[in-house]
């Protein structure tokens, strides 16, 4: 897409779509296979780590909401 595409300056949606399509066609003409640098076990370990962290965040937010609703004088 070049520098223009990275800045996101386009005169119209039509020009943007054309630039994106041109980029995709150029990429496909010169495509190179993706090479994984991590093993399946490393990827799965990271997925598990993210799941654990997200679960903690959700539980923390849920706990905070419950505490907010239990505080006397506070409106839900």
BELSUL-V919482 format. One record per backbone hydrogen bond with DSSP energy under -1.0 kcal/mol. CO is the residue of the C=O (numbers start at 1). NH is the residue of the N-H. Records with the same first field share a line. If there is no record, write none. Layout:
CO = NH + NH
This chain:
2 = 6
3 = 7
4 = 8 + 9
12 = 16
13 = 17
14 = 18
15 = 19
16 = 20
17 = 21
18 = 22
19 = 23
20 = 24
21 = 25
22 = 26
23 = 27
24 = 28
25 = 29
26 = 30
39 = 43
40 = 44
41 = 45
42 = 46
43 = 47
44 = 48
45 = 49
46 = 50
47 = 51
48 = 52
49 = 53
50 = 54
51 = 55
52 = 56
53 = 57
54 = 58
55 = 59
56 = 60
57 = 61
58 = 62
59 = 63
60 = 64
61 = 65
62 = 66
63 = 67
64 = 68
65 = 69
66 = 70
71 = 74
